[in-house]
């Protein structure tokens, strides 16, 4: 009857309640994580500009009014909720009592023979009948008392109501099982995410340690190479300096007319021979031309 409230099973109510406003859904929208909330609730959260995590699975969702508007609706939930909202606001008729009186009267008196009460029921035609109807309309038809027909109808309908409630209970149990399965899936996903993150962090730690070891080895090798260069270069610098000084000292007095060697010239000859010999015996000889026999015979 219009205006009569429905008695929704708790399992069904749980599927129709928004997790934000805790009311029956109004324009239900599906998040990317497939959980449903009212469009108005999501739009209010979007206006805050704060990050939004799904209250059910904690999935981070970027919300803006435009994103909420474009989110898909849940058609099955929308249809049920619309029917509930429409049933809740349906006005109660003022003449219910008159209708009930008319309805009671229709089951008391025959519509054809208005002064005759309906006391029989035609099994073949499946309609109530009065004694006058037997000869006119239902001649030869199988009849039973109206009271027994009413009792039989009530028994049949009651059995179907019982069966319907059993089906509702079975469906609700199944729905609750699905919700429990969903809960377990979320828990499994959370554990899987945690395991992946932990494995990732361990890999990063190991890679970081490997990187630091490799960089340290490269740095040590580089330092050793620089040390080797310095050990080779620094004595050469000294020799280059000594040769430069000896050459410059001799070159200044080279034009003096004398036959004997002075100390500076003797020193130059000694330094040149020493450096030439050292270069020749070096593991990595420098591209230096050897002394001629004429120069080698000079002994200071």
C-alpha positions in Angstrom: 0.0 0.0 0.0 1.2 3.5 -0.7 3.1 5.1 2.1 3.9 1.8 3.8 7.6 1.6 4.8 9.7 -1.3 3.8 11.5 -3.6 6.2 14.9 -3.9 4.6 17.2 -6.7 5.7 20.4 -5.4 7.5 22.6 -7.0 4.8 20.7 -5.0 2.1 20.8 -1.8 4.1 24.6 -2.2 4.5 25.0 -2.2 0.7 22.8 0.8 0.3 24.3 3.1 3.0 26.9 5.7 2.0 30.1 5.3 4.1 30.4 9.1 4.4 27.0 10.4 5.3 25.7 7.1 6.5 22.4 7.6 4.7 20.7 5.8 1.8 22.7 6.7 -1.4 21.7 9.7 -3.3 23.1 9.6 -6.9 25.7 6.9 -6.1 29.0 7.3 -7.8 31.8 4.6 -8.2 35.3 5.5 -7.3 38.2 3.9 -9.3 38.5 1.4 -6.4 34.8 0.3 -7.1 33.5 1.6 -3.8 30.3 3.7 -4.0 29.5 7.0 -2.3 26.9 9.8 -2.8 27.8 12.3 -5.4 27.1 15.2 -3.1 29.3 13.7 -0.4 32.2 13.3 -2.9 31.7 16.9 -4.2 31.8 18.3 -0.6 35.1 16.4 -0.1 36.4 17.7 -3.4 35.7 21.3 -2.4 38.0 21.0 0.6 41.0 20.5 -1.7 42.4 17.9 0.8 43.7 14.5 -0.3 40.9 11.9 -0.3 41.4 8.3 0.8 38.6 5.8 0.3 37.1 5.1 3.8 36.8 1.4 2.9 40.1 0.5 1.3 42.2 3.7 1.9 43.0 4.0 -1.8 44.1 7.6 -2.6 41.8 9.3 -5.1 42.3 12.7 -6.6 39.0 14.5 -6.3 37.8 17.6 -8.1 34.2 18.6 -8.8 34.8 17.7 -12.5 36.3 14.3 -11.7 33.3 13.5 -9.4 30.9 14.6 -12.1 32.5 12.2 -14.6 32.6 9.2 -12.3 30.3 6.4 -13.4 27.1 5.8 -11.6 26.2 2.4 -10.1 23.0 1.6 -12.0 21.8 -1.3 -9.8 22.3 0.6 -6.6 20.9 3.8 -8.2 17.7 1.9 -9.2 17.1 0.5 -5.7 17.8 3.7 -3.9 15.5 5.7 -6.3 12.7 3.2 -5.6 13.3 3.5 -1.8 13.4 7.3 -2.0 10.2 7.4 -4.2 8.4 5.0 -1.8 9.4 7.0 1.2 8.0 10.3 -0.1 4.8 8.8 -1.7 1.8 10.6 -0.1 -0.6 8.7 2.0 -4.1 8.8 0.5 -6.7 10.6 2.6 -9.5 8.2 1.5 -7.8 5.0 2.5 -10.6 4.2 4.9 -13.2 4.6 2.1 -11.1 2.4 -0.2 -10.9 -0.2 2.5 -14.7 -0.1 2.9 -15.2 -0.4 -0.8 -12.7 -3.3 -0.9 -14.5 -5.0 2.0 -17.8 -4.5 0.3 -16.5 -6.0 -3.0 -15.7 -9.2 -1.2 -19.1 -9.3 0.6 -21.7 -8.6 -2.0 -22.0 -9.8 -5.6 -21.3 -7.1 -8.2 -24.1 -8.5 -10.5 -26.6 -9.4 -7.8 -25.9 -6.5 -5.4 -28.2 -7.8 -2.7 -26.7 -11.2 -2.6 -23.7 -12.0 -0.5 -20.7 -13.8 -1.9 -20.6 -17.2 -0.2 -19.2 -19.4 -3.0 -16.0 -19.6 -5.1 -15.8 -20.9 -8.6 -12.7 -23.1 -8.9 -12.9 -23.0 -12.8 -13.4 -19.3 -13.2 -11.3 -18.4 -10.1 -13.8 -15.7 -8.9 -16.3 -15.4 -6.0 -19.9 -16.1 -6.7 -23.3 -15.8 -5.0 -26.1 -18.4 -5.2 -27.8 -16.5 -8.0 -24.6 -16.8 -10.1 -24.7 -20.6 -10.1 -27.4 -20.9 -12.7 -26.6 -17.8 -14.7 -22.8 -17.8 -15.0 -21.3 -20.9 -13.4 -23.7 -23.7 -14.2 -21.9 -27.0 -13.9 -18.7 -25.4 -12.6 -16.9 -26.8 -9.6 -17.6 -24.7 -6.5 -16.4 -24.4 -3.0 -17.2 -22.1 -0.1 -15.7 -18.6 -0.2 -14.3 -19.1 3.3 -12.3 -22.2 2.2 -11.1 -20.4 -0.9 -9.9 -17.5 1.2 -8.2 -19.9 3.6 -6.6 -21.8 0.7 -5.4 -18.5 -0.9 -4.0 -17.4 2.4 -2.2 -20.7 2.9 -0.7 -20.5 -0.6 0.4 -16.9 -0.3 1.8 -17.5 3.2 3.9 -20.4 1.9 5.2 -18.1 -0.9 5.9 -15.3 1.6 7.8 -17.8 3.7 9.7 -19.0 0.7 10.4 -15.5 -0.4 11.8 -14.6 3.1 13.9 -17.8 3.0 15.3 -16.6 -0.4 15.9 -13.1 1.0 17.8 -14.7 3.9 19.9 -16.9 1.5 20.6 -13.9 -0.7 21.6 -11.8 2.3 23.9 -14.5 3.6 25.5 -14.7 0.2 25.8 -10.9 0.0 27.4 -10.9 3.5 29.8 -13.6 2.3 30.7 -11.4 -0.7 31.4 -8.5 1.7 33.5 -10.7 3.8 35.3 -11.9 0.7 35.8 -8.3 -0.3 37.2 -7.5 3.1 39.6 -10.5 2.8 40.7 -9.3 -0.6 41.5 -5.9 0.7 43.5 -7.4 3.5 45.4 -9.7 1.0 46.1 -6.6 -1.2 47.4 -4.7 1.8 49.7 -7.6 2.8 50.8 -7.9 -0.9 51.5 -4.2 -1.1 53.5 -4.4 2.2 55.5 -7.3 1.0 56.3 -5.6 -2.3 57.3 -2.4 -0.6 59.5 -4.3 1.9 61.2 -6.3 -0.9 61.6 -3.0 -2.9 63.2 -1.3 0.1 65.6 -4.3 0.7 66.6 -4.2 -3.0 67.2 -0.5 -2.8 69.3 -1.0 0.4 71.3 -3.7 -1.3 71.7 -1.7 -4.5 72.7 1.4 -2.4 75.3 -0.7 -0.5 76.6 -2.1 -3.8 76.8 1.4 -5.3 78.7 2.7 -2.3 81.1 -0.2 -2.5 81.7 0.2 -6.2 82.1 4.0 -5.8 84.6 3.4 -3.0 86.6 0.9 -5.0 86.6 3.3 -8.0 87.7 6.2 -5.7 90.5 4.0 -4.2 91.7 3.0 -7.6 91.6 6.5 -8.8 93.6 7.7 -5.8 96.2 4.9 -6.5 96.5 6.0 -10.1 97.0 9.6 -9.0 99.6 8.5 -6.5 101.4 6.6 -9.3 101.3 9.7 -11.5 102.7 11.9 -8.7 105.5 9.4 -7.9 106.5 9.5 -11.6 106.0 13.2 -12.1 107.5 14.7 -9.0 111.1 13.3 -9.6 110.8 14.4 -13.2 110.0 17.9 -12.2 113.1 18.0 -10.1 115.2 16.7 -13.0 113.5 19.1 -15.4 114.4 22.0 -13.0 118.0 20.8 -12.6 118.5 20.5 -16.4 116.9 23.9 -17.0 119.2 25.5 -14.4 122.3 23.7 -15.7 121.5 24.6 -19.4 120.8 28.2 -18.6 124.0 28.6 -16.5 126.2 27.1 -19.2 124.4 28.9 -22.0 125.2 32.4 -20.5 129.0 31.7 -20.7 129.0 29.5 -23.8 130.8 32.2 -26.0 133.8 32.6 -23.7 137.0 31.6 -25.5 138.6 28.9 -23.4 139.5 25.2 -23.9 138.9 23.8 -20.4 135.5 23.0 -18.9 134.3 25.1 -16.0 132.4 23.7 -13.1 129.0 24.6 -14.6 129.7 22.9 -17.9 131.0 19.8 -16.0 127.8 19.8 -14.0 125.7 20.0 -17.1 127.4 17.1 -18.7 127.0 15.0 -15.5 123.3 15.9 -15.2 122.5 15.2 -18.9 124.2 11.8 -18.7 122.5 10.9 -15.5 119.0 11.8 -16.8 119.6 10.1 -20.1 120.6 6.9 -18.4 117.6 7.1 -16.1 115.3 7.6 -19.0 116.8 4.7 -20.9 116.3 2.4 -17.9 112.8 3.6 -17.1 109.9 1.0 -17.4 108.2 3.5 -19.6 111.0 5.2 -21.6 110.4 8.7 -22.7 110.8 9.6 -26.4 114.3 11.0 -25.8 117.1 10.7 -28.4 120.2 8.8 -27.1 123.5 10.5 -26.6 125.9 10.3 -29.6 129.3 8.5 -29.1 131.1 11.8 -29.2 129.1 13.0 -26.2 129.4 9.8 -24.3 133.2 9.9 -24.4 133.3 13.1 -22.5 134.1 12.3 -18.8 134.0 15.0 -16.2 
